[in-house]
Amino acid sequence: MDFRKLSIKELNRISVEEFKQSEKLPLTVILDNIRSLHNIGSVFRTADAFRLERIILCGITACPPHAEMHKTALGAEFTMEWEYYADTCEAVKKLQAENYKVLAIEQCEHSVMLNEIYIDTHEKYAVILGNEVKGVRQEVIDMCDGCIEIPQFGTKHSLNVSVAGGIVLWEISKSYLSIFNK
């Protein structure tokens, strides 16, 4: 069997306008005080890839446009809907008032391992990714509807925030694949 790389044309990418008009997964990403522009850009690109509805940037998290963010976002900062809140807790309250289940991606007592998470596709979700050093703040965790932990088996029990985001967003997105396979 031959494995020939597909050309850009063969990938059947949708246009920016088609993306903006398309159905999105009922999944929002909240970035809680992310300091790295590269991590922010990477989350934008991942959110675009899985066609999430929006990203909420909080605290010190930079907002587009920014040249350094663009290096990893590669234009996803222009396709993805985004909002900014000075306070992550304010964003969580707003989402919960809109009937979102808000889940912190963090190692906590009583967290649910990612491979054991149940996603009800009739619900709306928001996941919170925390600061590269301190993680999701306890004050924010206290407001959440739950915590998801990524199982890890090595000597390091932490992942880069954009890597953790990619893993979690893919795992949750798998539950919604039927939206795109119509």
C-alpha positions as CSV (number, residue, x, y, z in Angstrom):
1,M,0.0,0.0,0.0
2,D,1.3,3.4,-0.9
3,F,0.9,6.4,1.3
4,R,1.0,9.6,-0.8
5,K,0.6,12.9,1.1
6,L,-2.6,14.7,0.1
7,S,-2.4,18.1,-1.5
8,I,-4.0,21.1,0.1
9,K,-6.8,20.9,-2.5
10,E,-7.4,17.2,-1.7
11,L,-7.9,18.0,1.9
12,N,-11.2,19.7,1.0
13,R,-10.7,22.5,3.6
14,I,-13.7,24.8,4.1
15,S,-13.3,28.5,3.5
16,V,-13.2,31.0,6.4
17,E,-16.7,32.1,5.4
18,E,-17.9,28.4,5.4
19,F,-16.3,27.9,8.8
20,K,-18.0,30.9,10.3
21,Q,-21.4,29.7,9.0
22,S,-20.9,26.1,9.9
23,E,-22.3,24.2,12.9
24,K,-19.9,24.2,15.8
25,L,-19.4,21.7,18.6
26,P,-21.1,23.0,21.8
27,L,-17.7,23.2,23.4
28,T,-15.9,26.4,24.7
29,V,-12.3,26.6,25.8
30,I,-11.4,29.0,28.7
31,L,-7.8,30.0,29.0
32,D,-7.1,31.0,32.6
33,N,-4.0,33.3,32.7
34,I,-2.0,31.7,30.0
35,R,1.2,33.6,29.5
36,S,2.7,32.1,26.4
37,L,1.6,33.5,23.1
38,H,2.6,30.3,21.4
39,N,0.4,28.3,23.7
40,I,-2.5,30.6,23.1
41,G,-2.0,30.4,19.3
42,S,-1.8,26.6,19.5
43,V,-5.2,26.4,21.3
44,F,-6.7,28.7,18.7
45,R,-5.5,26.3,16.0
46,T,-6.7,23.2,17.8
47,A,-10.1,24.8,18.5
48,D,-10.4,25.6,14.8
49,A,-9.4,22.1,13.8
50,F,-12.2,20.6,15.9
51,R,-14.6,23.4,15.0
52,L,-15.3,24.5,18.6
53,E,-17.7,27.3,19.2
54,R,-15.4,29.8,20.9
55,I,-12.4,30.5,23.1
56,I,-12.6,32.7,26.2
57,L,-9.4,34.5,27.2
58,C,-9.0,35.5,30.8
59,G,-6.7,37.5,33.0
60,I,-3.2,37.9,31.6
61,T,-4.0,35.8,28.5
62,A,-3.2,37.9,25.5
63,C,-5.9,38.7,22.8
64,P,-5.4,38.6,19.0
65,P,-4.1,39.9,16.9
66,H,-0.5,39.4,17.8
67,A,2.4,38.4,15.6
68,E,3.8,35.8,18.0
69,M,0.4,34.2,18.5
70,H,0.0,34.0,14.7
71,K,3.1,31.9,14.4
72,T,1.2,28.9,16.0
73,A,-2.4,29.9,15.3
74,L,-1.7,30.2,11.5
75,G,-4.8,32.3,11.0
76,A,-7.1,30.5,13.4
77,E,-7.2,33.6,15.5
78,F,-9.3,35.1,12.7
79,T,-11.7,32.2,12.3
80,M,-12.4,31.4,15.9
81,E,-14.9,33.4,17.9
82,W,-13.3,34.7,21.1
83,E,-14.2,36.8,24.1
84,Y,-12.1,38.4,26.9
85,Y,-12.8,38.5,30.6
86,A,-10.5,40.1,33.1
87,D,-11.7,37.5,35.7
88,T,-12.1,33.8,34.9
89,C,-14.7,33.4,37.7
90,E,-16.9,35.9,35.8
91,A,-16.6,33.9,32.6
92,V,-17.5,30.7,34.5
93,K,-20.6,32.3,36.1
94,K,-21.7,33.5,32.6
95,L,-21.3,30.1,31.1
96,Q,-23.1,28.3,33.9
97,A,-26.0,30.8,33.6
98,E,-26.1,29.7,29.9
99,N,-26.4,26.0,31.1
100,Y,-22.8,25.0,30.3
101,K,-21.1,22.3,32.3
102,V,-17.8,23.8,33.2
103,L,-14.9,21.4,33.8
104,A,-11.4,22.3,34.9
105,I,-8.5,20.3,33.3
106,E,-6.5,19.8,36.5
107,Q,-5.2,17.2,38.9
108,C,-7.7,17.4,41.8
109,E,-9.3,15.2,44.5
110,H,-12.3,13.5,42.9
111,S,-11.3,14.4,39.3
112,V,-12.5,12.1,36.6
113,M,-9.8,10.5,34.4
114,L,-10.1,11.6,30.8
115,N,-10.5,8.0,29.6
116,E,-13.5,7.6,31.9
117,I,-15.4,10.9,31.2
118,Y,-18.9,10.7,29.9
119,I,-20.0,13.4,27.5
120,D,-23.7,13.9,27.1
121,T,-24.0,15.3,23.5
122,H,-27.2,17.1,24.4
123,E,-25.3,19.2,26.9
124,K,-22.9,22.2,26.3
125,Y,-19.5,22.1,27.9
126,A,-16.6,24.5,28.7
127,V,-13.2,23.3,29.6
128,I,-10.6,25.4,31.5
129,L,-6.9,25.3,30.8
130,G,-4.7,26.9,33.4
131,N,-1.5,28.8,33.7
132,E,1.7,27.1,32.6
133,V,3.2,27.1,36.1
134,K,0.2,27.3,38.6
135,G,-2.5,25.5,36.6
136,V,-6.2,26.4,37.1
137,R,-6.6,28.6,40.2
138,Q,-8.3,26.9,43.2
139,E,-10.9,29.8,43.2
140,V,-11.9,28.8,39.7
141,I,-11.8,25.1,40.4
142,D,-14.2,25.7,43.3
143,M,-16.8,27.1,40.9
144,C,-16.5,24.2,38.4
145,D,-19.0,21.4,37.8
146,G,-16.1,18.9,37.8
147,C,-12.5,18.3,37.0
148,I,-10.9,16.2,34.3
149,E,-7.5,14.7,34.7
150,I,-5.3,13.3,32.0
151,P,-3.8,9.9,33.0
152,Q,0.0,10.1,33.1
153,F,2.4,7.3,33.9
154,G,5.9,8.8,33.8
155,T,8.0,10.8,36.2
156,K,6.5,14.1,35.1
157,H,2.9,14.6,36.0
158,S,2.3,17.7,33.9
159,L,1.9,18.5,30.3
160,N,2.4,21.6,28.3
161,V,-0.9,23.5,28.4
162,S,-1.4,23.4,24.6
163,V,-0.6,19.7,24.5
164,A,-3.1,19.0,27.4
165,G,-5.6,21.1,25.5
166,G,-5.2,19.1,22.3
167,I,-5.6,15.8,24.1
168,V,-8.7,16.8,26.0
169,L,-10.3,18.7,23.1
170,W,-9.9,15.7,20.8
171,E,-11.2,13.2,23.4
172,I,-14.4,15.4,24.0
173,S,-14.8,16.1,20.3
174,K,-14.9,12.4,19.5
175,S,-18.3,12.3,21.2
176,Y,-19.6,14.7,18.6
177,L,-18.2,13.3,15.4
178,S,-21.7,12.6,14.1
179,I,-22.3,16.3,13.7
180,F,-19.7,16.4,10.9
181,N,-20.5,13.0,9.4
182,K,-24.0,13.9,8.2
